[in-house]
Amino acid sequence: MSDTAEAAVAHEGDMDEGRRDFLYMATGAMGAVGLVAAVWPFVDTMNPAADTLALASTEVDLALIEVGQSITVVWRGKPTFIRRRTEAEIEAARAVPLGDLKDPEADAGRVKEGEDQWLVLVGVCTHLGCIPLGQKSGDSRGDFGGWFCPCHGSHYDTSGRIRKGPAPTNLPVPPYEFLTDTRIKIG
């Protein structure tokens, strides 16, 4: 075989190796794209549904709530109590010695600083998940003027703290913030 023929065969071998390398890389890239396309719908199903995201936060206009009035809104499928407390309710909540409480927590830790009149609570009894009375004007508010769960006799004070009965902890305070003087965002 002549030198020219050997050079042509060697050059053809280089071209075959280059072509083979390109085909391997193109096949690998297409396989990776195919794998991502097949796996993405499965991963996307793990994201929260649109209806769940819609309930993640709730905005409430406080302008129409009178002093001493309570309203109930729904946040994450749970009743959430918003009470505009009177000065007497605020003073009663502040005057309770922490040693008298089953779940000691100061009133100041349950409201936003400077916004003592507004109390925001998840309205679910911490005993067995009942909804306490005390939101409507004719409801029994228990022995401490807050909320009363008639199912098992839990009494909450004007700060939502458990004072009497089987409930182990205070009514929870959800995360919330004031957007304006008369509007809050819960969640």
Residue frames as qw, qx, qy, qz and C-alpha x, y, z in Angstrom:
[[0.000, 0.892, 0.452, 0.000, 0.00, 0.00, 0.00],
 [0.422, 0.498, -0.023, 0.757, 1.33, 3.38, -0.89],
 [0.232, -0.163, -0.442, 0.851, 1.91, 6.23, 1.51],
 [0.293, -0.095, -0.165, -0.937, -0.98, 8.14, 0.00],
 [0.632, -0.285, -0.618, -0.371, -3.39, 5.24, 0.45],
 [0.528, -0.273, -0.658, 0.462, -2.30, 4.73, 4.06],
 [0.054, -0.065, -0.225, 0.971, -2.74, 8.44, 4.76],
 [0.451, -0.195, -0.365, -0.791, -6.23, 8.38, 3.25],
 [0.657, -0.326, -0.677, -0.059, -7.26, 5.38, 5.41],
 [0.403, -0.219, -0.524, 0.718, -5.80, 7.05, 8.54],
 [0.126, -0.034, 0.007, -0.991, -7.60, 10.28, 7.71],
 [0.569, -0.268, -0.535, -0.564, -10.86, 8.37, 7.13],
 [0.590, -0.300, -0.695, 0.283, -10.41, 6.69, 10.54],
 [0.163, -0.117, -0.340, 0.919, -10.03, 10.10, 12.20],
 [0.369, -0.138, -0.253, -0.884, -13.27, 11.24, 10.53],
 [0.634, -0.303, -0.675, -0.223, -15.07, 8.11, 11.75],
 [0.454, -0.263, -0.612, 0.591, -13.88, 8.73, 15.34],
 [0.037, 0.045, 0.115, -0.992, -14.98, 12.37, 15.21],
 [0.511, -0.195, -0.451, -0.705, -18.36, 11.40, 13.78],
 [0.619, -0.289, -0.726, 0.079, -18.76, 8.68, 16.42],
 [0.276, -0.182, -0.489, 0.807, -17.89, 11.13, 19.24],
 [0.260, -0.050, -0.098, -0.959, -20.47, 13.60, 17.88],
 [0.610, -0.245, -0.601, -0.455, -23.14, 10.89, 17.70],
 [0.519, -0.267, -0.707, 0.399, -22.41, 9.80, 21.30],
 [0.101, -0.149, -0.322, 0.929, -22.68, 13.36, 22.58],
 [0.394, -0.095, -0.296, -0.865, -25.85, 14.11, 20.60],
 [0.621, -0.270, -0.709, -0.197, -27.47, 10.89, 21.79],
 [0.416, -0.253, -0.631, 0.604, -26.51, 11.61, 25.41],
 [0.081, 0.061, 0.118, -0.988, -27.87, 15.17, 25.20],
 [0.529, -0.165, -0.455, -0.697, -31.16, 13.98, 23.68],
 [0.591, -0.270, -0.753, 0.104, -31.43, 11.28, 26.35],
 [0.234, -0.195, -0.495, 0.814, -30.93, 13.88, 29.11],
 [0.299, -0.014, -0.108, -0.948, -33.57, 16.16, 27.58],
 [0.608, -0.200, -0.644, -0.420, -35.96, 13.20, 27.29],
 [0.485, -0.246, -0.734, 0.407, -35.35, 12.20, 30.92],
 [0.015, -0.143, -0.311, 0.939, -36.05, 15.74, 32.15],
 [0.445, -0.065, -0.336, -0.828, -39.20, 15.90, 30.01],
 [0.625, -0.235, -0.724, -0.171, -40.40, 12.59, 31.47],
 [0.451, -0.261, -0.647, 0.556, -39.58, 13.43, 35.12],
 [0.006, -0.141, 0.096, -0.985, -40.78, 17.07, 35.19],
 [0.547, -0.396, -0.365, -0.641, -44.54, 16.31, 35.35],
 [0.728, -0.347, -0.566, 0.174, -43.93, 14.05, 38.36],
 [0.403, -0.101, -0.345, 0.841, -41.87, 16.72, 40.15],
 [0.159, -0.263, -0.141, -0.941, -44.45, 19.40, 39.29],
 [0.598, -0.473, -0.556, -0.331, -47.21, 17.41, 41.02],
 [0.581, -0.311, -0.532, 0.532, -45.40, 17.97, 44.33],
 [0.049, 0.183, -0.073, 0.979, -46.09, 21.73, 44.19],
 [0.196, 0.372, 0.674, -0.607, -49.11, 22.96, 46.19],
 [0.222, 0.578, 0.715, 0.324, -52.37, 23.24, 44.30],
 [0.064, 0.421, 0.152, 0.892, -53.70, 26.67, 43.29],
 [0.527, -0.669, -0.336, -0.402, -56.57, 26.46, 45.79],
 [0.757, -0.435, -0.280, 0.400, -54.09, 25.73, 48.59],
 [0.443, 0.084, -0.013, 0.893, -51.92, 28.68, 47.63],
 [0.167, -0.596, -0.294, -0.728, -54.98, 30.92, 47.58],
 [0.662, -0.678, -0.281, -0.154, -55.67, 30.04, 51.22],
 [0.709, 0.027, -0.334, 0.620, -52.07, 30.59, 52.31],
 [0.173, -0.140, -0.283, 0.933, -52.82, 34.19, 53.26],
 [0.033, -0.749, -0.643, -0.156, -55.90, 36.28, 53.88],
 [0.149, 0.174, -0.101, 0.968, -56.24, 40.05, 53.89],
 [0.207, -0.670, -0.703, 0.119, -58.83, 41.59, 56.21],
 [0.026, 0.558, 0.061, 0.827, -60.20, 45.13, 56.30],
 [0.355, -0.319, -0.696, 0.537, -60.48, 46.21, 59.94],
 [0.029, -0.189, -0.028, -0.981, -62.13, 49.58, 59.30],
 [0.546, -0.369, -0.361, -0.660, -65.70, 48.40, 59.99],
 [0.647, -0.280, -0.672, 0.227, -64.95, 46.52, 63.24],
 [0.314, -0.806, 0.012, -0.502, -66.19, 48.47, 66.27],
 [0.011, 0.446, -0.730, 0.518, -64.47, 48.46, 69.67],
 [0.538, -0.106, 0.667, -0.505, -65.61, 45.33, 71.52],
 [0.842, 0.361, -0.001, -0.400, -66.65, 43.55, 68.30],
 [0.466, -0.327, 0.788, 0.236, -65.28, 40.25, 66.99],
 [0.730, 0.464, -0.213, -0.454, -65.33, 38.78, 63.51],
 [0.754, -0.168, 0.621, 0.134, -64.43, 35.37, 62.14],
 [0.504, 0.663, -0.403, -0.379, -62.51, 34.91, 58.89],
 [0.983, 0.021, 0.172, 0.060, -61.24, 31.73, 57.28],
 [0.135, 0.799, -0.580, -0.081, -57.48, 31.25, 57.00],
 [0.178, 0.342, -0.921, -0.055, -56.09, 27.92, 55.76],
 [0.555, -0.246, -0.724, -0.328, -59.51, 26.38, 56.24],
 [0.407, -0.339, -0.688, 0.496, -59.64, 27.30, 59.93],
 [0.155, -0.911, -0.321, -0.208, -61.79, 29.88, 61.68],
 [0.493, 0.090, -0.249, 0.829, -59.65, 32.82, 62.70],
 [0.244, -0.840, -0.464, 0.140, -60.92, 35.23, 65.33],
 [0.318, 0.323, -0.055, 0.890, -60.19, 38.94, 65.11],
 [0.333, -0.780, -0.513, 0.132, -61.31, 40.97, 68.13],
 [0.167, 0.594, -0.113, 0.779, -61.02, 44.70, 68.62],
 [0.516, -0.383, -0.661, 0.388, -60.63, 44.69, 72.37],
 [0.240, -0.909, -0.165, -0.298, -61.96, 47.29, 74.75],
 [0.088, 0.671, -0.522, 0.520, -59.66, 49.02, 77.23],
 [0.709, -0.410, 0.386, -0.424, -61.25, 46.90, 79.98],
 [0.991, 0.136, 0.009, -0.004, -60.41, 43.67, 78.09],
 [0.571, 0.601, -0.378, 0.412, -56.84, 44.82, 77.52],
 [0.214, -0.628, 0.502, -0.555, -56.38, 45.75, 81.19],
 [0.887, -0.240, 0.248, -0.307, -57.92, 42.44, 82.33],
 [0.927, 0.308, -0.148, 0.156, -55.51, 40.52, 80.08],
 [0.362, 0.642, -0.434, 0.518, -52.47, 42.48, 81.30],
 [0.439, -0.603, 0.379, -0.548, -53.42, 42.14, 84.97],
 [0.978, -0.132, -0.085, -0.136, -53.29, 38.32, 85.05],
 [0.361, -0.690, 0.624, 0.062, -50.20, 37.01, 86.89],
 [0.551, 0.433, -0.664, -0.261, -48.31, 34.57, 84.64],
 [0.040, -0.208, 0.928, -0.305, -48.18, 32.10, 87.55],
 [0.571, 0.218, 0.515, -0.601, -51.98, 31.75, 87.34],
 [0.664, 0.490, -0.272, -0.495, -51.83, 30.50, 83.75],
 [0.928, -0.018, 0.372, 0.013, -51.66, 26.89, 82.59],
 [0.722, 0.355, 0.238, 0.544, -49.70, 27.98, 79.51],
 [0.267, -0.772, -0.116, 0.566, -47.91, 31.17, 80.71],
 [0.445, 0.336, 0.369, 0.744, -47.68, 33.84, 78.06],
 [0.062, -0.453, -0.237, 0.857, -47.85, 37.60, 78.55],
 [0.437, 0.756, 0.438, -0.211, -50.56, 39.53, 76.72],
 [0.083, 0.834, -0.309, -0.450, -47.87, 41.68, 75.08],
 [0.242, -0.321, 0.844, 0.355, -46.48, 38.58, 73.36],
 [0.387, 0.394, 0.833, 0.030, -49.85, 37.79, 71.78],
 [0.312, 0.894, 0.302, -0.107, -50.47, 41.16, 70.06],
 [0.593, 0.477, 0.043, 0.648, -48.40, 43.44, 67.85],
 [0.386, -0.351, -0.281, 0.806, -46.55, 46.22, 69.67],
 [0.072, 0.191, -0.045, -0.978, -48.60, 49.40, 69.66],
 [0.504, -0.086, -0.519, -0.685, -51.68, 47.54, 68.38],
 [0.092, -0.052, 0.876, -0.470, -52.94, 46.13, 71.71],
 [0.583, 0.204, 0.264, -0.741, -56.57, 46.59, 70.74],
 [0.760, 0.338, -0.381, -0.404, -56.32, 43.97, 67.94],
 [0.518, -0.317, 0.787, -0.109, -56.20, 40.30, 68.91],
 [0.695, 0.372, -0.451, -0.420, -55.88, 37.70, 66.12],
 [0.471, -0.300, 0.803, -0.207, -56.27, 34.01, 67.05],
 [0.379, 0.033, -0.842, -0.382, -56.85, 30.68, 65.35],
 [0.590, -0.227, 0.231, -0.740, -60.31, 29.82, 66.68],
 [0.814, 0.006, -0.561, -0.148, -59.80, 26.12, 67.31],
 [0.688, -0.642, 0.241, -0.236, -59.83, 24.77, 70.87],
 [0.250, 0.612, -0.747, 0.072, -56.48, 23.20, 71.68],
 [0.595, -0.203, 0.700, -0.338, -58.16, 20.30, 73.50],
 [0.570, 0.180, 0.794, 0.110, -60.00, 18.42, 70.76],
 [0.195, 0.056, 0.563, 0.801, -60.37, 20.93, 67.93],
 [0.067, 0.744, 0.662, -0.061, -63.83, 22.35, 68.69],
 [0.183, 0.503, 0.132, 0.835, -64.70, 25.97, 67.85],
 [0.213, -0.338, -0.606, 0.688, -65.12, 28.01, 71.05],
 [0.012, -0.841, -0.507, -0.187, -68.05, 30.36, 71.61],
 [0.378, -0.633, -0.140, 0.661, -67.53, 34.06, 72.22],
 [0.286, 0.078, 0.433, 0.851, -67.57, 35.63, 68.77],
 [0.165, -0.591, -0.539, -0.576, -71.24, 36.63, 68.74],
 [0.175, -0.464, 0.268, -0.826, -72.76, 39.13, 71.16],
 [0.782, -0.350, 0.021, -0.515, -75.09, 36.52, 72.75],
 [0.809, 0.153, -0.549, 0.145, -72.44, 33.78, 73.12],
 [0.739, -0.666, 0.013, 0.098, -71.14, 32.65, 76.47],
 [0.396, 0.773, -0.413, 0.275, -67.60, 33.95, 76.92],
 [0.756, -0.055, -0.559, 0.336, -66.77, 31.75, 79.89],
 [0.569, -0.705, -0.307, 0.291, -65.58, 32.73, 83.34],
 [0.504, -0.414, 0.114, 0.749, -62.83, 35.03, 82.03],
 [0.269, 0.788, 0.124, -0.540, -64.65, 37.07, 79.35],
 [0.022, -0.476, 0.669, 0.571, -62.84, 35.61, 76.34],
 [0.625, 0.146, -0.586, -0.495, -64.02, 32.38, 74.72],
 [0.603, -0.202, 0.657, -0.405, -65.72, 29.25, 76.03],
 [0.387, 0.183, -0.829, -0.360, -65.63, 25.77, 74.51],
 [0.709, -0.215, 0.239, -0.628, -68.86, 24.09, 75.66],
 [0.823, 0.180, -0.517, -0.150, -67.84, 20.64, 74.42],
 [0.766, -0.099, -0.522, 0.362, -65.41, 20.00, 77.29],
 [0.440, -0.856, -0.254, 0.093, -65.50, 23.22, 79.34],
 [0.613, -0.016, -0.009, 0.790, -62.34, 25.08, 78.36],
 [0.049, -0.956, -0.248, 0.148, -62.35, 28.78, 79.34],
 [0.598, 0.244, 0.080, 0.760, -60.08, 31.30, 77.59],
 [0.190, -0.683, -0.274, 0.650, -59.44, 34.87, 78.73],
 [0.348, 0.893, 0.140, -0.249, -59.48, 38.14, 76.74],
 [0.024, 0.726, -0.605, -0.327, -56.03, 37.32, 75.36],
 [0.838, 0.276, -0.381, -0.277, -57.01, 33.80, 74.21],
 [0.152, 0.420, -0.840, 0.307, -55.05, 32.10, 77.01],
 [0.662, -0.296, -0.673, -0.147, -56.38, 28.92, 78.60],
 [0.214, -0.500, 0.434, -0.718, -57.53, 29.60, 82.15],
 [0.580, -0.106, 0.654, -0.474, -59.75, 26.66, 83.06],
 [0.878, 0.316, 0.070, -0.352, -60.64, 23.29, 81.58],
 [0.896, -0.097, 0.381, 0.206, -58.85, 20.47, 79.75],
 [0.605, 0.773, -0.059, 0.183, -57.25, 22.46, 76.91],
 [0.816, -0.266, -0.046, 0.511, -53.45, 22.19, 77.29],
 [0.426, -0.074, 0.143, 0.890, -52.38, 25.37, 75.51],
 [0.165, 0.565, 0.153, -0.794, -53.53, 28.86, 74.57],
 [0.652, 0.682, 0.326, -0.058, -55.39, 29.60, 71.34],
 [0.656, -0.047, 0.290, 0.695, -52.62, 30.00, 68.75],
 [0.140, 0.833, -0.021, -0.535, -51.74, 33.38, 67.29],
 [0.796, 0.431, 0.311, 0.290, -51.22, 33.04, 63.52],
 [0.432, -0.186, 0.188, 0.862, -48.52, 35.00, 61.73],
 [0.222, 0.844, 0.466, 0.146, -49.97, 38.34, 60.67],
 [0.386, -0.143, 0.025, 0.911, -48.87, 41.84, 59.78],
 [0.192, 0.798, 0.340, -0.458, -50.47, 45.24, 59.43],
 [0.528, 0.387, 0.432, 0.620, -50.42, 46.41, 55.81],
 [0.019, -0.554, -0.069, -0.829, -52.04, 49.73, 56.74],
 [0.203, -0.188, 0.552, -0.787, -53.72, 51.09, 59.87],
 [0.696, 0.097, 0.299, -0.646, -56.95, 49.35, 58.88],
 [0.873, 0.325, -0.278, -0.236, -55.79, 46.30, 56.90],
 [0.484, -0.534, 0.693, -0.012, -53.99, 43.13, 58.01],
 [0.695, 0.359, -0.576, -0.238, -52.57, 40.14, 56.18],
 [0.764, -0.373, 0.480, -0.217, -52.83, 36.79, 57.97],
 [0.939, 0.140, 0.278, 0.146, -50.33, 34.17, 56.85]]
